Amino acid sequence: MLDLPLTFLQRPAAAGTPKPWLLVLMHGVGSNEQDLFSLSSQIPDRFHVLSLRAPHRMGPGSHAWFDFSIEPGSGARSINEEQEAHSRAVVAQTVEAASAQLGIPPERVVVGGFSQGGIMALSLLLTRPELLHAAVVWHSRLLAQVVPLQASHDALHGKKLWLSHGTHDNVIPLANAQAIAHHMATLPVSVTYREYPSEHEIRPSELAATVTWLESLSTSPTPF
């Protein structure tokens, strides 16, 4: 039994998998751990899948990693920085604890998320790269507050990122994904960037391409 700081759902890796991987998923605002867990049946069975529940309750079955507001007119977003910092810390603790309890080293850990969950995944990659090998960021953005906390180039060397977005996303505009790609171009991180003719959603073709990318990660020759 896993003992983790956050509520979660899990699907173990297939029995007998010699070197299992860990995929930790985080939902968007107003959702819960059931959301992305619904994708687990399509994740390669060499992955132990964890789907986390954000710590801030908005209502029945509705949770967030942090509160935010959008300024009328400009559309600028401001966040509750204290909540974001707390969530980022507790996600790091959860990933580290799951990795240790499952006996899966950070070199075989992938953290992913959609929308606000993608913010958390990207933030963890940039600030605590020693905890994971790669991140999946669907329809998300980079927090300005996280950039000054970014780890050194040496710590980020060899990490990998899947980044995808919808060209018609009216919740988090496409420019946010392009800004992430631009930022990552300055870092020693291998980025796979894709745009899809979709809104704020993970289309089947996008998920299939992400799964192919996960397969390539977990079947590549590695030193560990």
Buried (B, 14 or more C-beta within 10 A) or exposed (E): EEEBBBBBBBBEBEEEBEEBBBBBBBBBBBBBBEBBBEBBEEBBBBBBBBBBBBBBEBEEEEBBBBBBEEEEEEEEBEBBEEBBBBBBEBBBBBBBBBBEEBEBBBBBBBBBBBBBBBBBBBBBBBBBBEBBBBBBBBBBBBBEEBEEEBBEEEBBEEBBBBBBBBEEBEEBBBEBBBEBBEBBEEBEBEBBBBBBEBEBBBBEEBBEBBBEBBBEBBEEEEEE
